[in-house]
Structure formats: structure tokens, C-alpha cells
């Protein structure tokens, strides 16, 4: 009887869902039927907020033109290019909605870049950047970031955010690596799905970006072409988007560059065949910033904007982010009238725009009561962000210097030591990140946090090198001698080196090495003979192989956010334990940039015969590296099956024991290796992970599941192959080998 009630309840729920979907579709069709071509075109265009504002706020004449004449469907970005209070943001959006309903009768959908929390609101709660969330290897933090981000975004009357960023960070040269969840497709998928679900459960639409392979520029420079195999595209770059779409993501933003010579904004195979049709997805695709224009101004696959619009919309674009002017509306209308774009494609795009607005309830409630959001920037939200920061900073080396003893005289030096901007990274109050006291007063830099933790009389700050705020790559006030002299008076030196904040193309660099000034500073303070704790505060791994041996301890805090300094102080003092692991491979040499899942043939020693073929994987720290103040012992890895085939689920378990003296958390990572395959296999792939907390001496059984079909790869024929043969599975220092008993191709 109980089972019957469960089934009946499920059927009722499914019926209600179908009814709700049917109701939305009826509303969409009714609205669409009442629209002329001008109204449809307007709904397909998104403008920057400066086209409806002036220095005092909303500009009525501009709004009459934008909404009355052009019937624009969406506005994006922050007023005056910097974070506003939630009250000001809500006031602007409410005025925009009023104008949209007055002139069009259709609500506007407003979008903001919220990348690591409510990062475009003055008082918003800042989490660590996504690369740090990945380093935690705990999707709870991704979920919490999404939940709080959605709550605070709705508190400012905004229903749509351009997040999560899901570009695999597989090239450390890329200026946006820190916006990603790391280099692994499975890790990226788990974290992105957790954030997406949490955002949308908070009644805010997520926008997955940047579909796809944006993070794989062949040159290493932002917005430059990617050259990829179909195998990598389908197995790795597509996977996070696929899983988030299947989890209910409502919108997608497109890669600004090209893949294998085809600009993604004009790639019908990827936009329509793979995404819309292939996943039976009825969501909406929006361009990135002015990228339709780039089809003729940069990529040169179109002669003018009219032709570019036709290419993009026919490929599957639904909304054009045109930040600069409304003239694209006229070009789009001309393209339709000249039959460059079929009316069926226009109607499909508009349906998708309207469907998103109906799903968000904007037709019923284009504005809502923002005073009801009493938890905005609450202590509970701050605590969640602080915990995420503490669990995201990675201990890479410790030769007995950490934790720092109470009473120690500490020298803090380096350009990152007294900067909130370098802790936050880009998309923080402003596009490139800001240290403006208007935003960051009340948050502790690394130096301030250490002084508060260990005592101001015990902590001295001598920068040695400082960042030039006018140019993120420039350095000024070089006084290494003073820092070296101060080091001789200290018991321990905390050298905070790395990068100032940057974002997108301005973050391009020509040399991945840490700057010469900062390396010279590290050498000088190490020459004092005092132990050096090297703190790396950076958005991507800067090469330090020649100076790393000078440090007795290394911590990579990456971009931990406003509370990253406080988290680091607690970790260095031993009040909290390190538990993060690298979500990327840290390179050692400028010409050896690898990922952990490289092809087995990339590491080959001396070949038999005369040819000296030496291809050695020599990296600074591998993917998954992360130390602790305690030690964990792995044993007894086993599986519930001695062999497997397609459709099976492999259930693994192992025993994990804390054999150290302090409590700690351990991220257990399970890898697979296909030992023989019909195409060159990856050396290993991450298949499952979980995080476990244990007291000293405590042990537990850790269970991990891997669907056998996850072990398949894309073969030469473009199909998925799970091939008969041996697979090795490993976690920690444990491994076992299982046989796949039959080949399956699909």
C-alpha cells in the first residue's frame, strides 16, 4: 500500500509538471501570436544598461527609444561599470521593467555577471572563485555559492545570472583559467551541476558559459582559436554542458572564439545538432559581448552585420548581446525580409526567449518585494564563504615550518600581502577587480589577517615589491633590500607572491614565469637563512620551478575572495587544517604544459635502438596534490564485481584511516586507466570523488560508484566504445584491475 501511494504521488507530480509545462507553452504561443516582426526582433536583442541610463539614473528618452521603438527584450551589466547597492540595482531594474511593460507589454529579462557570489553588488557575499571551489573537491561549496548567489541576486530584483563558467581550464596560459572548475571534465561537471541546481532552485536562471572549448586557445591568448580533436570535444569539453542541461539549465552563452576554424557563434553543429536537438533542449542561447559583430569584424566569415546575424541565428543563436547600439535590430529585420533567415527560425528563437521569461514568472511578477530578503549579506552567508575559502587553499609543501608557532616574529612581504584585489580576482565589484576602499573596507588582507591572528607587535609588513594599480602586470616601489633586511630580524617569512587581478583579454601574458622582481624578492628573503612560507596568490599557475626549493612551505591560495586572508591566517596558525587539492596540473617548465589525463605515449623514456626519445612528464605539482597537518592511510580497495560490461555500475569501497595527530578532511579521488584501447588511451581519468572528515585514529569505509559506461571513449568512427579488456582503478596508494568482458559500441 505504501509503494502504491509513492507511485501515485509521483504520477500526480508528473501530471502537474506536464500541466505546468503545457500551460507555459500555451502562454508562449498566445504571446507570440500577438507579436509583429518588429516585436519579435526586439525580444532577440540584449543591450548594455548605459543605453537606457545617464549620470543620474534611468533616462526616459532613451527608454522610450529602446523599449518603445525597438522593443528590446533584455538589458545587462552594472550601472556605471561598478557594483551598486542592492537598493540601487533594484530601483534601476524596477524602472526598466515598468518601461518594458508600458511600451511592449512583455517583461524585460535583466542579466548580471555574478561569478563568485553576488560579485556585482556592493554588499554581496563573495565566495572564492570557481577554481578554488573546485580545489575543495566538495560540491557542497558549489551548491552553497549558487544558493546564496541566487538569494542575493533576487534581493536586487535580478532574475538571470551569467554563471556558472564551465570552460575546462586545461591551458595555464589562459587568462580566465581561474573562472573555471579546473582541468577535469568530471570535476567540472559535478561542481557546475551543483551550482546550477542551487541557482535555479533560488528562482534565478543560470546561464552556462562559454559553450564550448573557450578555455582551450591554441595560442594561450583569450578569444583566440581552439584546435581540438572531436574525441576531446565530445568526451571532455561537451560533458559539463551536457550534464548541466540535463539537470535543467535554462540558458547558455556561447564561446567567443572559433573551434577548428568555425566561429562557435556560427557553428550549427554545436549549437543546434549537439545542444538543442541532440539533448532535446528547449532553453535559450545568448551570444557573448558583441560576438555577432565579430563574425565580420574579426573572424571575416561574413561581409557585414546583416550577413553575420543570418549566420548566427541560423546556426542556433536566440538572443544577440549587442551592447553598443540598436542598429542590429534594423539589420536583423532586413535579413528576415530578404529571406536570409527563415521566419520559422525567428519564431523558434522568440519562443525560447518568452519561455525563459514565463518560466521565471516575469509575466506575472516582473518585480517583487526585495525588502523580504532579510538574510542578504548575513552572518550565516559570510560563514559559508569563509568555510569555502578555508577548504580551498592548497598546502603543496611543508618542511616542518607550518603551523607557525605562536609568539614567532613574522615578516610579511610581497605584492599580494596587502591587497584585497589580488585575493578576489576579476569580476569583483568591477570587471577587472577593485581595491577601492568604498568596496573593500572591513575585509582583511593577508597581512592584516596575520597581524590580527599573531599580534600586531609580532607581524611586520615590508612589501619589497608592489603592484601598479594602473596596469595589472606592472610593478613599482621595488625595494628588495629593505625586505631582505627585515627578514634577518624575523623568525619566519611569509612571502605573498603572484598576480594582481585581471579578467579576459586584458589578462593575456607572454611569459608564464612569475615576474623577475618577485623571484628576486624570494631569493633575497631566503638568503637571510630564515624559513620562508611561499604563499601563491594567483589566477593561474605561474612558473616558479627555479625558486621553489628556496621555500620551506608553499601554499597556493589562488583567488579565495574577501575572506581568503582570514582563512589563510587560521590555516597557518593550525587552528584549521588544510584539506584542498589542486584542480589543475601545476607546470614546472614553460615548454611543458600538461594535463593529468595526458596520453600514455606522451611519457616515454629511452627507446630501444639509437634514437634517444626522452619525453618525461616533469611538473611542479600534479593534479590532486594537497597536503594536510595529518596523514591518511588508504587500504583494502575492492569492487563488488570481478568483471563488468556495459550497463553495470561498479561499486568500490576502501578503508581510510587518519593516522596523524589532528583531525582532518581528505578528498578521496578514484581514477581509472584503460590499459589497452583501439586509440591511444589517456593515462588515467578521474571517475569519482568524495570528502571525508576523520578524527585522529579514526577510520571509515569510503564508498564510490562508477557507471561502467563512463569508461567508454569516442573512437575513430565517432561512436562511443567500451572495449573488452583490463582496466586499472586507483585511489591513494591502492589499486586493482578489473576486466570488461565484452565490447559495446553505441
ROLO-726106 format. One record per residue (C-alpha): residue in one letter; x, y, z. Coordinates in steps of 0.5 Angstrom, whole numbers, padded with zeros to 4 digits, always signed. Last residue first. Layout:
! residues N
aXYZ...
***
This chain:
! residues 746
x+0054+0006-0059x+0060+0001-0059x+0060-0005-0053x+0066-0009-0053x+0065-0015-0048x+0068-0018-0041x+0071-0011-0038x+0076-0014-0034x+0078-0011-0027x+0085-0009-0024x+0086-0006-0017x+0090+0000-0014x+0091+0003-0007x+0097+0008-0006x+0091+0014-0006x+0086+0011-0010x+0087+0007-0016x+0083+0003-0022x+0086-0001-0027x+0082-0003-0033x+0083-0009-0037x+0080-0011-0044x+0074-0011-0048x+0072-0004-0050x+0067+0001-0048x+0067+0005-0055x+0063+0011-0056x+0062+0013-0063x+0066+0018-0068x+0069+0012-0072x+0076+0014-0070x+0073+0012-0062x+0070+0016-0057x+0071+0013-0050x+0068+0009-0046x+0069+0008-0038x+0063+0012-0036x+0059+0007-0039x+0061+0002-0033x+0058+0007-0028x+0063+0009-0022x+0060+0009-0015x+0065+0011-0009x+0064+0008-0002x+0069+0010+0004x+0070+0006+0010x+0072+0009+0016x+0078+0010+0020x+0079+0014+0027x+0086+0015+0030x+0086+0022+0030x+0079+0025+0028x+0076+0024+0021x+0073+0028+0016x+0071+0025+0009x+0071+0028+0002x+0068+0025-0004x+0071+0023-0011x+0069+0019-0017x+0072+0018-0024x+0078+0022-0025x+0082+0019-0031x+0088+0016-0032x+0094+0015-0038x+0089+0017-0043x+0089+0012-0048x+0092+0012-0055x+0086+0009-0060x+0084+0002-0060x+0085+0001-0053x+0090-0003-0048x+0090-0001-0040x+0084+0004-0040x+0086+0007-0033x+0081+0009-0028x+0082+0014-0022x+0078+0015-0015x+0080+0021-0011x+0079+0021-0004x+0079+0028-0001x+0081+0028+0006x+0079+0032+0012x+0083+0033+0018x+0083+0032+0026x+0090+0032+0029x+0095+0027+0031x+0096+0023+0025x+0094+0016+0022x+0087+0018+0020x+0084+0012+0017x+0081+0011+0010x+0078+0004+0008x+0076+0002+0001x+0070+0001-0003x+0068+0001-0010x+0061+0000-0013x+0062-0001-0021x+0055+0000-0024x+0054-0004-0030x+0050-0002-0036x+0056-0004-0041x+0060-0010-0038x+0064-0012-0032x+0069-0016-0028x+0071-0018-0021x+0065-0014-0019x+0063-0011-0012x+0070-0007-0012x+0076-0007-0007x+0081-0002-0005x+0083-0005+0002x+0088+0001+0005x+0089+0008+0005x+0092+0011+0010x+0091+0019+0012x+0096+0024+0015x+0095+0030+0019x+0097+0037+0018x+0095+0037+0011x+0098+0036+0004x+0095+0037-0003x+0096+0035-0010x+0090+0033-0014x+0093+0035-0021x+0101+0034-0020x+0106+0039-0017x+0112+0042-0021x+0111+0038-0027x+0116+0034-0031x+0113+0029-0035x+0118+0026-0039x+0119+0025-0046x+0126+0022-0048x+0127+0019-0055x+0134+0018-0056x+0134+0014-0062x+0140+0009-0063x+0136+0003-0061x+0130+0001-0056x+0127+0008-0054x+0130+0012-0048x+0124+0014-0044x+0117+0015-0046x+0111+0020-0043x+0107+0023-0048x+0105+0016-0051x+0100+0015-0045x+0096+0021-0047x+0095+0026-0042x+0090+0026-0036x+0094+0030-0031x+0094+0036-0036x+0101+0038-0039x+0105+0045-0040x+0112+0043-0041x+0115+0049-0045x+0115+0054-0040x+0117+0049-0035x+0115+0047-0028x+0107+0047-0029x+0102+0046-0024x+0097+0041-0026x+0090+0043-0025x+0084+0042-0019x+0090+0042-0014x+0088+0039-0007x+0084+0042-0001x+0084+0040+0006x+0089+0044+0010x+0087+0044+0018x+0084+0050+0022x+0087+0053+0028x+0094+0051+0026x+0096+0058+0026x+0098+0058+0018x+0091+0055+0017x+0087+0061+0021x+0091+0066+0018x+0090+0063+0011x+0082+0063+0012x+0083+0071+0015x+0086+0073+0008x+0082+0069+0004x+0075+0072+0007x+0074+0077+0001x+0076+0072-0004x+0080+0066-0004x+0083+0067-0011x+0089+0062-0011x+0091+0060-0004x+0097+0056-0006x+0101+0055+0000x+0108+0053+0000x+0113+0051+0006x+0120+0051+0007x+0121+0056+0001x+0128+0056-0003x+0127+0050-0007x+0121+0054-0011x+0126+0059-0014x+0128+0056-0020x+0121+0052-0021x+0117+0058-0020x+0112+0058-0026x+0106+0062-0025x+0100+0057-0024x+0093+0061-0026x+0089+0066-0022x+0095+0068-0017x+0096+0068-0010x+0102+0064-0008x+0104+0064-0001x+0111+0062+0000x+0113+0061+0007x+0120+0062+0008x+0125+0059+0014x+0130+0064+0016x+0137+0064+0013x+0137+0071+0011x+0138+0069+0003x+0131+0066+0003x+0129+0074+0004x+0133+0076-0002x+0131+0070-0007x+0124+0071-0006x+0125+0078-0007x+0129+0076-0014x+0123+0072-0016x+0118+0077-0015x+0122+0082-0019x+0123+0077-0024x+0116+0076-0025x+0113+0069-0024x+0114+0065-0031x+0108+0065-0035x+0111+0069-0040x+0107+0073-0046x+0101+0075-0042x+0094+0076-0043x+0090+0079-0037x+0087+0085-0041x+0084+0079-0046x+0079+0077-0040x+0080+0079-0033x+0085+0082-0029x+0087+0082-0021x+0094+0083-0019x+0099+0076-0019x+0103+0072-0015x+0107+0073-0009x+0106+0073-0001x+0112+0072+0002x+0111+0070+0009x+0118+0070+0013x+0119+0066+0019x+0123+0068+0026x+0124+0075+0024x+0130+0080+0024x+0134+0078+0018x+0128+0078+0014x+0127+0086+0015x+0134+0087+0012x+0132+0083+0006x+0125+0087+0006x+0129+0093+0006x+0134+0091+0000x+0128+0089-0004x+0126+0096-0005x+0122+0096-0012x+0117+0101-0011x+0113+0099-0017x+0110+0093-0021x+0107+0093-0028x+0102+0087-0030x+0096+0090-0027x+0097+0097-0030x+0094+0103-0026x+0094+0099-0020x+0102+0098-0020x+0103+0092-0016x+0108+0093-0010x+0115+0090-0009x+0119+0089-0003x+0113+0090+0001x+0115+0091+0008x+0110+0088+0013x+0112+0087+0021x+0108+0082+0025x+0110+0080+0032x+0107+0087+0035x+0101+0087+0031x+0099+0080+0034x+0099+0073+0031x+0092+0073+0029x+0090+0080+0028x+0097+0081+0025x+0096+0075+0020x+0089+0078+0018x+0092+0085+0016x+0098+0082+0012x+0094+0077+0008x+0089+0083+0007x+0083+0083+0012x+0076+0086+0010x+0072+0092+0013x+0074+0097+0007x+0073+0093+0001x+0068+0097-0003x+0069+0104-0002x+0076+0103+0000x+0077+0102-0008x+0081+0095-0009x+0078+0093-0015x+0077+0088-0020x+0078+0088-0027x+0070+0088-0029x+0069+0092-0023x+0066+0090-0016x+0070+0083-0016x+0069+0080-0023x+0077+0080-0023x+0081+0077-0018x+0079+0077-0010x+0085+0076-0006x+0089+0080-0011x+0084+0086-0010x+0084+0085-0003x+0092+0087-0003x+0097+0088+0003x+0101+0081+0002x+0100+0081-0005x+0106+0085-0007x+0111+0081-0003x+0113+0081+0004x+0110+0079+0011x+0116+0078+0016x+0114+0074+0022x+0117+0074+0029x+0114+0068+0033x+0110+0068+0039x+0105+0063+0037x+0109+0058+0033x+0107+0058+0025x+0104+0051+0023x+0108+0050+0019x+0115+0050+0019x+0116+0043+0019x+0118+0042+0011x+0111+0043+0009x+0110+0043+0001x+0103+0044-0003x+0098+0046+0002x+0092+0048-0002x+0087+0054+0000x+0080+0052-0002x+0077+0049+0005x+0079+0055+0008x+0076+0060+0003x+0069+0055+0003x+0069+0056+0010x+0069+0063+0010x+0064+0064+0004x+0059+0060+0009x+0061+0064+0015x+0059+0070+0011x+0052+0067+0009x+0051+0066+0016x+0053+0073+0018x+0048+0076+0013x+0050+0079+0007x+0042+0079+0005x+0039+0075+0010x+0033+0079+0011x+0031+0079+0003x+0023+0081+0004x+0025+0088+0003x+0026+0086-0005x+0019+0085-0006x+0018+0083-0013x+0018+0086-0020x+0016+0083-0027x+0011+0079-0023x+0006+0075-0027x+0010+0076-0034x+0017+0075-0030x+0015+0068-0027x+0022+0066-0029x+0019+0060-0033x+0015+0065-0037x+0021+0069-0038x+0025+0063-0041x+0019+0061-0045x+0019+0068-0048x+0026+0068-0050x+0026+0061-0053x+0019+0062-0056x+0023+0068-0059x+0028+0064-0062x+0023+0059-0065x+0019+0064-0068x+0026+0067-0072x+0028+0060-0074x+0021+0059-0077x+0021+0066-0080x+0027+0064-0085x+0033+0068-0084x+0037+0070-0091x+0030+0071-0093x+0031+0079-0095x+0026+0081-0090x+0029+0077-0085x+0036+0080-0086x+0033+0087-0086x+0030+0086-0080x+0036+0083-0077x+0040+0089-0080x+0035+0094-0077x+0035+0091-0070x+0043+0091-0070x+0042+0098-0070x+0040+0099-0063x+0047+0101-0060x+0053+0098-0056x+0052+0092-0052x+0049+0088-0057x+0048+0081-0054x+0044+0078-0059x+0039+0073-0057x+0037+0066-0060x+0043+0064-0063x+0042+0057-0067x+0046+0057-0073x+0041+0060-0077x+0041+0066-0072x+0049+0066-0072x+0050+0066-0080x+0044+0071-0081x+0047+0076-0076x+0053+0076-0079x+0050+0077-0086x+0047+0083-0083x+0053+0085-0080x+0057+0085-0086x+0062+0081-0090x+0061+0075-0086x+0067+0070-0085x+0072+0075-0083x+0073+0073-0076x+0075+0080-0073x+0070+0085-0076x+0065+0080-0080x+0064+0075-0075x+0066+0080-0069x+0059+0083-0070x+0056+0077-0068x+0060+0077-0062x+0058+0084-0059x+0059+0081-0052x+0057+0074-0051x+0052+0071-0055x+0045+0068-0052x+0042+0061-0053x+0036+0060-0050x+0033+0053-0047x+0028+0048-0050x+0033+0042-0050x+0032+0036-0054x+0040+0034-0052x+0042+0033-0059x+0037+0038-0062x+0039+0044-0058x+0046+0042-0056x+0049+0038-0061x+0046+0039-0067x+0043+0046-0066x+0049+0050-0062x+0055+0045-0064x+0053+0043-0071x+0050+0050-0073x+0057+0053-0071x+0056+0061-0073x+0057+0063-0066x+0062+0058-0065x+0067+0061-0070x+0069+0055-0075x+0076+0054-0076x+0078+0048-0072x+0074+0052-0066x+0073+0059-0066x+0073+0065-0061x+0067+0068-0057x+0065+0061-0054x+0057+0062-0053x+0052+0063-0047x+0047+0058-0045x+0040+0059-0042x+0035+0055-0037x+0040+0049-0034x+0035+0043-0032x+0040+0038-0030x+0040+0035-0037x+0043+0042-0039x+0048+0042-0033x+0050+0035-0035x+0051+0037-0043x+0055+0043-0041x+0060+0039-0037x+0061+0034-0042x+0062+0038-0048x+0069+0040-0047x+0071+0033-0044x+0069+0027-0048x+0066+0030-0054x+0071+0036-0055x+0077+0031-0054x+0074+0026-0058x+0073+0031-0064x+0080+0033-0064x+0082+0040-0062x+0084+0047-0065x+0082+0053-0061x+0082+0060-0064x+0084+0066-0060x+0079+0069-0055x+0084+0070-0049x+0091+0068-0051x+0094+0061-0050x+0096+0061-0057x+0092+0054-0058x+0086+0057-0054x+0083+0052-0050x+0079+0055-0045x+0073+0057-0050x+0072+0050-0051x+0064+0051-0051x+0059+0054-0050x+0062+0059-0045x+0058+0059-0041x+0052+0056-0037x+0047+0062-0036x+0043+0060-0029x+0036+0063-0029x+0034+0065-0022x+0029+0062-0018x+0033+0060-0012x+0032+0053-0014x+0035+0056-0020x+0042+0058-0017x+0042+0051-0013x+0041+0047-0019x+0047+0051-0023x+0052+0051-0017x+0051+0043-0016x+0051+0042-0024x+0057+0046-0024x+0061+0043-0019x+0060+0036-0021x+0061+0037-0029x+0068+0041-0027x+0070+0035-0023x+0068+0030-0029x+0071+0034-0034x+0078+0036-0031x+0082+0042-0032x+0079+0046-0026x+0073+0049-0024x+0073+0055-0029x+0074+0063-0027x+0081+0062-0025x+0083+0059-0032x+0081+0066-0035x+0087+0069-0037x+0089+0063-0041x+0097+0061-0040x+0095+0055-0035x+0092+0051-0041x+0087+0046-0039x+0082+0050-0035x+0076+0047-0038x+0071+0053-0039x+0065+0052-0035x+0063+0059-0032x+0057+0058-0028x+0054+0063-0029x+0052+0069-0033x+0046+0071-0028x+0038+0072-0029x+0033+0074-0025x+0035+0081-0022x+0031+0085-0017x+0037+0086-0012x+0035+0081-0007x+0034+0076-0013x+0041+0077-0014x+0043+0076-0006x+0038+0070-0006x+0041+0067-0012x+0049+0068-0010x+0047+0065-0003x+0044+0058-0007x+0050+0058-0012x+0055+0059-0007x+0052+0054-0002x+0052+0049-0008x+0059+0050-0010x+0061+0049-0003x+0057+0043-0002x+0060+0040-0009x+0067+0039-0004x+0073+0038-0008x+0076+0044-0004x+0080+0045-0010x+0074+0046-0015x+0071+0052-0010x+0078+0055-0011x+0078+0055-0019x+0071+0058-0018x+0073+0064-0015x+0072+0064-0007x+0066+0067-0005x+0064+0074-0004x+0057+0076+0000x+0054+0082-0004x+0055+0089+0000x+0057+0093-0006x+0053+0088-0011x+0057+0086-0018x+0060+0080-0014x+0054+0077-0011x+0058+0070-0011x+0064+0068-0015x+0062+0070-0022x+0055+0074-0022x+0055+0077-0029x+0049+0081-0029x+0042+0080-0033x+0036+0083-0034x+0030+0080-0037x+0025+0085-0039x+0018+0084-0039x+0013+0084-0044x+0007+0089-0045x+0012+0093-0050x+0012+0100-0048x+0009+0100-0041x+0011+0093-0039x+0018+0095-0042x+0018+0102-0038x+0016+0099-0032x+0021+0093-0032x+0027+0098-0033x+0024+0102-0027x+0024+0096-0023x+0031+0094-0026x+0034+0101-0024x+0031+0101-0017x+0033+0094-0015x+0040+0096-0017x+0040+0102-0013x+0037+0098-0007x+0042+0092-0008x+0048+0097-0007x+0052+0098-0014x+0058+0095-0017x+0062+0098-0022x+0061+0100-0029x+0057+0106-0029x+0051+0102-0028x+0052+0094-0028x+0051+0090-0034x+0045+0087-0038x+0039+0089-0041x+0034+0085-0045x+0028+0084-0049x+0028+0091-0054x+0022+0093-0057x+0026+0098-0062x+0021+0104-0062x+0018+0104-0055x+0023+0100-0051x+0030+0103-0053x+0027+0109-0056x+0023+0111-0050x+0028+0108-0045x+0033+0113-0048x+0028+0119-0047x+0027+0117-0040x+0034+0116-0038x+0035+0112-0032x+0040+0114-0027x+0043+0121-0026x+0049+0120-0030x+0045+0117-0036x+0041+0111-0037x+0038+0107-0042x+0044+0105-0047x+0048+0105-0041x+0045+0099-0039x+0048+0095-0044x+0043+0092-0049x+0040+0085-0051x+0037+0083-0057x+0032+0077-0059x+0026+0081-0056x+0027+0087-0061x+0026+0082-0067x+0020+0079-0065x+0017+0086-0063x+0019+0089-0070x+0016+0082-0074x+0009+0083-0070x+0007+0080-0064x+0000+0077-0062x+0002+0070-0064x+0008+0070-0060x+0004+0072-0054x-0001+0066-0055x+0004+0061-0056x+0008+0063-0050x+0002+0062-0046x+0000+0056-0049x+0007+0053-0048x+0007+0056-0040x+0001+0052-0039x+0003+0046-0042x+0009+0046-0038x+0005+0047-0032x+0001+0041-0034x+0007+0037-0035x+0009+0038-0028x+0003+0037-0025x+0002+0031-0028x+0009+0029-0026x+0007+0030-0019x+0001+0026-0019x+0005+0021-0022x+0010+0021-0017x+0004+0021-0011x+0001+0015-0014x+0008+0011-0014x+0009+0013-0007x+0002+0012-0005x+0002+0005-0009x+0009+0003-0005x+0006+0005+0002x+0000+0000+0000
***
